[in-house]
Amino acid sequence: MAKKIYERPIIRPLNTGMMNKFGTRTEYLPVTHIDGVSVKSLIKQYGSPLFVFSERQMRENIRFAKRTFETRYPKVQFAWSYKTNYLNAICNVYHQEGSWAEVVSRFEYDKAINNGVPGDKIIFNGPDKTDEDLRVAIKNNSPIHIDHLDELYRLTDIATEMKVKPRVAIRVNMDTGIYPMWDRFGFNYETGQAWDAINKILASGKLDLVGLHTHIGTYMLTPSAYGVAAAKMADLALGIKNKYDTVIQYIDMGGGFASQNTLKGSFLKGSDIVPPISEYAEVICTALLNAGFKNTELPTLYLETGRALIDNAGFLLGSVIANKRLSDGRKATILDFGVNILFTSFWYDHKISPAQEFGMHTEDTVLYGPLCMNIDVIRENISLPPLNAGDQVVVHHTGAYTVTQSMQFIALRPAVVMIDLMGKPHVIKKKESLKDLEKNEEMPEFLKQFKLV
Ligand SMILES: *Cc1c(COP(=O)(O)O)cnc(C)c1O
């Protein structure tokens, strides 16, 4: 019999049932299934790591949000924010639920067209629209949301040349009591920039001013800010009615409602402090209804809600590669997904659950990704039961901005699966391959060969 190798004994501090600020062991329930499908079977079939989306949760979210606004205001239209998650299958779930498309670049615009969204139901936002982009949007009768004066002048020029009157809105930024203020997009309300732009549009008569747009920030925890914003938007619309006898057809309040993720540095968990969508709805609808519009001239309320409609419908499944002890005694666990595909871990403390049963002990742990890069930290500190190499974890609230912001750095990007209402998984994006990656690379003739000695 071979002699056993000597292994130095290690003393590990196991904080059994230690209280944290929420009491004991609040976060530690294993998550073994998503919508009835076992996590282990998903990983077995599609690989690890793996993004999983719940069709049921997405539909529930949008239906609930629509109902919440429609019970408070007579004319409501949602538009799906493509940049939040523009996998075509995801977009189509929201389109099937009646959402239009909201895009911030030409390639997102083309995606919406290819998904079958009619041009007049694609809201074209963003600071970077080329002349060619504007021409395409004009031809398709899409509402163009103007970001700055240079765009306004170019658009006026193009409209004159094309002999058409494009449908436009201006983006407005304003002081809502939230700082730092988002004043880099659009025209400022308080300084009069917005009113100037409106006067320029209406005096020239070359553009059809159909709406007013704002997007005051993202992950906004203060619903009252939307009340302030809606009142200022209504004030502009009523000013236009007064001076030009023109009725503004819609007020677009943008997105930014918080999802239930927990911001880094937040004392309480997102699920405890994030306002429900009804609080945002209440202040926005009340501000518009009380603003003084004639009932027949109430503007339609557009909403471009992104993260709040999808974050909790997305999960990232992953596996433990190894455990180690850091020089200061802390425990570290290396996972097979890093900040390359979970970019959001730079600002969120994502909830992470083990995917299998475990014992009583927990220990403070650093979670690292697999990249050979010091910045690749998923959580600086999380209290988790000991996980063994090969064990699996489920990261929660990964539906928004993870797939669209994921980068191909060191590792290839994983597959994305959607579980349908019957509990059947469908691949909605295949795993990236080396071939996909090198598709656009070219090798000059003189570099094709080399000899190493
Ligand atoms: C990003 C964005 C949205 C969506 O924001 P969320 O925070 O995901 O709700 C909506 N409108 C515009 C103009 C955006 O840039």
The ligand as a Gaussian input file, in Angstrom:
#p B3LYP/6-31G(d) Opt

LIG

0 1
 C      -30.832000      52.880000     -20.844000
 C      -32.029000      53.633000     -21.191000
 C      -33.293000      53.198000     -20.779000
 C      -33.498000      52.009000     -19.876000
 O      -32.989000      52.264000     -18.605000
 P      -33.233000      51.230000     -17.382000
 O      -32.433000      51.825000     -16.254000
 O      -32.704000      49.908000     -17.810000
 O      -34.692000      51.201000     -17.093000
 C      -34.393000      53.917000     -21.208000
 N      -34.261000      55.021000     -21.975000
 C      -33.037000      55.488000     -22.389000
 C      -32.961000      56.690000     -23.232000
 C      -31.893000      54.806000     -22.004000
 O      -30.695000      55.274000     -22.401000

